[in-house]
Amino acid sequence: MTNAPSLSATERTRHRRLRENGRTDRAELDAVLRAGFLCHLGVVLDGVPMVVPTVYGATADTLYFHGSVASRSLVASPEAEVCVTVTHVDGLVLARSVFEHGVNYRSAMVYGVPRAVIDPDEKLEGLRVLTEHVTPGQWDYARQPSRKELAATTLLALSLDEASVKIAEGFPEDGDGPDGELPVWAGVLPLRTVRGALLPDPALRPGIPLPAHLAALAEE
């Protein structure tokens, strides 16, 4: 059995607090990124911090994202360092004392200087990666971007070389202490994101069937 690659340990990604929740396996980063499609882009622009939610798509070594006010500003400030975060909340940890309450989560932080994707072929590929990450099968089904639309789109690419992952899971940890004798219920309230039933556009022309890839996605 071969050893899985490890995440880099830098001053920004080294686990200092809650080290037991830290993960160093690169596969853990890939899993966190695969599980979602919404990230938060944090950057300091003109001395002011800004955090912008935006969708993303990931390859083996790159995170692609676009469509935010910050991305346009970043193009004008190409040396701007950013921090991109992805978080999934899996449950509320309800302890016997308020102090021991917590949250089960999976999270990733990626640091670096993003680059604007200028090459038309890479931009098209990056948008395909993003689209397929969010809705698998949709890139080949819907109309793809025109030259004019590509030119009007800002796409940024961020290397995954510097990243940190933390995962918190489990039950309250106060059962073995004095609070374990309290007549207070303790446990976990699981939380999850689910897809609802597909809603057709009111302007949809009659006779257009639901494509198989969307029907399958809604059933997952």
N, C-alpha and C positions, 0 to 999 in steps of 0.2 A: 504494500500500500504506500503510495507516494504522499509526501507531506503537502498539504494545501498551502498556497502562497499566503504570506502574512501582510497585514497592513503596515504601512510605514509608521514609525514612531518619531514624531518631531516635537518641538516645544509646544506647538499648537494642538497636536493630536494626542499627546501623552495623557493617560488617564491619571488624574490626581485625586478627584473626589469620587466616592462610590466606585472604587476600582474593581470591586467584585462584579459590577455590571458591565465592565468594559470587555470588548471582544477584539481579537487581533486577527482572526481568520478572514481573509478577503471574501470568502463565500458568504459571510454574514453581511457584509456591505452589499453584495449583489442581491441578496435576498430582501434586504430593506428597500433597496431601490426598485426591485421588481414589484413589490407589494403595493406601490402607490404611483401617483403621477403628479402630485402637487408638492412643490417645494417652496421654501421661503428664501429669497435672495437678500442677504444683508450686505450693505456697503456704506461707506462714508463718502458722501459727495458734497464738495464745497464746504467741508467741515460739519456737515449735518448727517447723522445716521439715518439710513432708510432701509426698511425691510419690505420687500414686495413679494406677494404670492404669485406664482406662475407655474405653468405646467412644464414638465420635463420629459425627456426620453434618454435612455442610457444605453451605451454600447459597453464592450468589455473594458474600455479605458477612458471613455469620454461621457460627460453629461452635456446634453444639448437643451437649451431653453431660450425662450423668446417672448416678445409681445408685452414687455413691461416698460414703464417710464424709466426705470433704472437702466435697462439695457441700452436705451438710446443715450443716456448720460455716460454710460461706461464706454461706449464707442468713442465719445469725445475725450474720455480720460482712460486711455488704453492701459495704463499702469495700475489701475485701481485694484486693490486686493479685495476679494469678496469671501463671504462665508455662506454656503448654501446648506440648508438644513431640511431633512425629511423626517417626519415623526408619525408614528402610528400608535394610537392609544388603544390598548387591548383590554383594560379593565380598571375598575376602582378598587383599591385595597382598603377594606373597611375593618379597622382594628377595634380593640376594646377601648383604647384611648385615642383622642384626636391627634395627639402627637405622633402616633405610629401609623396614621392613615397615609396612603400613598397611591401611586398610579403604576400599573403595569404598562410598559411601553417598549417600542423598538425605535431607535433613532440613529441617524447618521449625520455627520457634519463633514463638509468638503471645503477645503481651503484652496485658494490659488488666484491667479490672474486670468480671467476669461479672455478669449480672443474672439473678435468678430469674424464670422465665417463669410468670406468674400467670394471664394470660388463657387460659381453657379452649380457645379456638379456636387460639391460637398454640401452646399446649402440644401439642394434638393434631397440628398441622402439624409442629411440631418433632420429635415422636416419629415421624411419618411419614417425615420427612427422614432421621432417624437409621436407622430400620429399612430404608428403601430404599437407603441408602448401604451398609449392611452386607450385605443380601441383597435385591437388586432383585427386585420382584415379590411379596415376602412380605407387604407391608402389605395389599394387596387380597385376598390368599389366606387369611390367618389371621384369627381373630377380633380385632377392634380393641378398644382399652381401654374399659372401662366408666367411668362417672362416678366410682365409688368408687376404681377403679384409678388414674385420672388424679389424683384428689385425694391419693393416697398416693405419687405419683411426684414427685421433685424433678428439674426440668429447668433447666439453666443455658444461657444464650446469651452468647457472647463475640464481639465484633466482630473482624473480620479486618483492621482498619485498620492495626494495628501488628504487622508480621510480618517475619521474616527467613528466608532460604532459603540453604542451602549444599548443594553437590553435589560429591562427589569421585569421579573416574572415571579409568581409565587404568592403565598398567603401571608397574612400578618405575622409578625415575628414577636408578638407579645404574649403568646400562649403559654410559654414556659416561665414567665415572670409573675410578679405579684398580680398584675392585671388579669392573668389567666383565671383568677377566682371570681372576677366580676360577672354579674348576671347580664352580660352584654353580648349580643350576637356579633360574631366576627366572621369575615370571609371575603370573597371577591365577587364584584358585580361585573361580569364580562361585558365588553363593548365591542361592536364590530360594525363595519360599513357594509351595507347590502345594496344591490341594484334593484330598482323597482321595475314595474312593468313598463315596456316601451310605449311612449305616447306619440302617435303620428302627428306631424305638422298639419294644422288645419288647412294649409294651402296645398297639401299633397294631392297630386292628380289621382283620380280613381284608377284602380287596376295595377298599381305599383306594389308588388309583393314585398314583404319583409325579408331582407336578405338573411341567408342562413347564419352568417358570422355574427350578426346582431342578435338573432334569436338565441343562438348558443350562448352568447355573452350574458344575456339577461337571465338565463337559466342557471348560471354558475353560482 
